[in-house]
Amino acid sequence: MIVEMKNICKRFGSHEVLTDISFGVDSGEVVSIIGPSGSGKSTLLRCATFLETIDGGEIWYMNERAAGTDTSGRVEYVPQKDLHRFRSYCGLVFQQFNLFPHYSILRNLTDAPIHVQHRSREEAEDTAMDLLRKMGIADKAKAYPYQLSGGQQQRVAIARALAMRPEILFFDEPTSALDPELTGEVLKVIRQLAEEHMTMVVVTHEMPFAKAVSNRVIFMDGGVIVEQGDPYEVFENPREERTKQFLRVFER
Amino acid sequence: MTFQTMLATMAVGMLRTFGVFVLTLLGSLPLGMVVALLKKSRFALVRALVGAYISIMRGTPLMLQLLVWYFGPYYLFGWSISGWRFPAIVLGFVLNYAAYFAEIYRGGIESIPVGQNEAAVVLGYSRTQTFMRIVLPQVVKRIMPSVTNEVITLVKDTSLAFTLAYQEVFSLAKQISASQTSFMPFLIAGVFYFVANYAVEFGMGLIEKVLDYYR
């Protein structure tokens, strides 16, 4: 298992956003998380990438515990220096890209490898250029984020996450902020990564994409996992009434 | 008194004004950042103390503050204040302007989208790295117009040093004007201030242009 979330609970004030969520992702697996807005999908990703702290349950990476309940029932995270290592296992691609506007595209990809992972500039730049070529935007290396289209910016954001060589990459609705005609180029890149067996968890509203690319689909609603399984099964033969209801909306 | 002597005397005053100006900026620009960060401290007591400091600095006249810094040590502790004039002026200006700069910095820091911070954290940047490499450069660009405003105000505020009988350009203008019954010194002072601020505007404009490479 690359990542394992066990019995995750998360509250914002008195509102419980995640209730007893458990799921794991194996190496090379592509998991799609679907569900209505407000169902806790994004919060789950934010908990997995340590942007939010959990209120209950356990988080494991590479069979090592990053967070869990102690004897008194409170959630305890590993110390800061170890958390740093756990963070390096996972990458996150945001809905809003969140590129660094004051850095060139190349520097967006090399700054963290150089200053966080202490790799040589030469190596970081080689890796970055390889990634940009793969994303089809090598000619933009010297440009700044504002000069790129949304689709190009999101591909840079994916490359930036990959430049850190994570074990697993999380996507939080990577195409939701894009114009419809630009979603294709981003989905194509994710599909390509799937073919290379990059381990990924994708929160998405792109049902055909989820069906075609993922090994497993998780349907979430109201902070719980309602149903999960083979994409074909979940989309064509959903067991739960709630899943059927949700998917019917997309058929129209 | 010839025009030339007048001009020469006042140019010396302008140099003294410049001294207050430069030292104030050197002290208050960094100190303002410290104050801004303390204002965002985890500890409520620190936030309250810093909040009170900013309120007092902004809520009372700078002229009054200068008088307190200069005469305070004598009236409160009976200390001799000879030689304390210039340090008191600089101290008063630095502490006052740091409060204003702190609020400008805080506004700038809070205007940076939270996604910038989150992206940096996920990439493994430490808190210090996130601030120095990601947040601060963007803050600098955003606050330039407000900082320019404040710096221009400072050029003119230096004339308040005349309250402590510091011989800067405005004090000299008043003295010469009274002794020579001439309006000319005020015109000269006005031109000096204007030229100084024109230089400030030009310099800050250059910096803004350099930072214009991204949006």
Boltz contact constraints between the chains, C-beta under 6 A:
constraints:
  - contact:
      token1: [A, 49]
      token2: [B, 122]
      max_distance: 6.0
  - contact:
      token1: [A, 51]
      token2: [B, 118]
      max_distance: 6.0
  - contact:
      token1: [A, 87]
      token2: [B, 124]
      max_distance: 6.0
  - contact:
      token1: [A, 88]
      token2: [B, 124]
      max_distance: 6.0
  - contact:
      token1: [A, 92]
      token2: [B, 122]
      max_distance: 6.0
  - contact:
      token1: [A, 96]
      token2: [B, 115]
      max_distance: 6.0
  - contact:
      token1: [A, 98]
      token2: [B, 115]
      max_distance: 6.0
  - contact:
      token1: [A, 98]
      token2: [B, 119]
      max_distance: 6.0
  - contact:
      token1: [A, 100]
      token2: [B, 134]
      max_distance: 6.0
  - contact:
      token1: [A, 101]
      token2: [B, 214]
      max_distance: 6.0
  - contact:
      token1: [A, 102]
      token2: [B, 137]
      max_distance: 6.0
  - contact:
      token1: [A, 102]
      token2: [B, 138]
      max_distance: 6.0
  - contact:
      token1: [A, 102]
      token2: [B, 214]
      max_distance: 6.0
  - contact:
      token1: [A, 112]
      token2: [B, 123]
      max_distance: 6.0
  - contact:
      token1: [A, 116]
      token2: [B, 124]
      max_distance: 6.0
  - contact:
      token1: [A, 116]
      token2: [B, 125]
      max_distance: 6.0
  - contact:
      token1: [A, 144]
      token2: [B, 214]
      max_distance: 6.0
  - contact:
      token1: [A, 146]
      token2: [B, 215]
      max_distance: 6.0
